[in-house]
Amino acid sequence: MVEQVQSVHCYKCQNDLDISSGIALSRHEECPKCFANLRCCRMCQFFDKAAYNECREPMANRILEKETANFCDYFKVGGAGKAGNDKDQLVDAANSLFKN
């Protein structure tokens, strides 16, 4: 089975990054275009503004500054990289639940 690789974009400048979704990055990784920290909450697959502490991982420690590099053990690239049509994808998923 071939794993589907999603493109990942910088949360700050939306630059297309040459990394795969779901991997862990070094704390020193930066966007080559705007030099934003990439190992930060805003780039994590668990980042969710609607969740408690803006994180869907219940075991993660609270991190106040979501755009600075951190040492979270649960970090995996995915947050900003999946941005784009998230709302449309959620609406489609909800609609598919209620199909006859």
Secondary structure, 3 states (H helix, E strand, C coil): CCCCCCCEECCCCCCEECCCCCCCCCCCCECCCCCCECCCHHHECCECCCCHHHECCCCCCCCCCCCCCCCCCCCCECCHHHCCCHHHHHHHHHHHHCCC
